Amino acid sequence: MARIGICMGSSCFARGNAENLGIVRDYVARNCPSVVVSLTGTLCRERCGSGPNITIDGCEYHGVTPDSILELLRRELHAGENP
């Protein structure tokens, strides 16, 4: 199971996680039919200056933008698959 946490604190939300949430939902629905994904919103963790912040399986990613999130999802959600 992949666990994705998206910071919904006001700073991260306004700086891109509002859009990132939709991108994650869409990506998982279209590209991960065999992967169980737990997607949750998280509260602010006091890392606003490095946001938007997302956590995937315990690894924190900072400065995640709508332009960079697709590559991050491809890398993290398909890490064990053969190309």
Buried (B, 14 or more C-beta within 10 A) or exposed (E): EBEBBBBBBEBBBEBBBBBBBEBBBEBBEEEBEEEEBEEEEBEBBEBBEEBBBBBBEEEBBEEBBBEBBBEBBEEBBBEEEEE
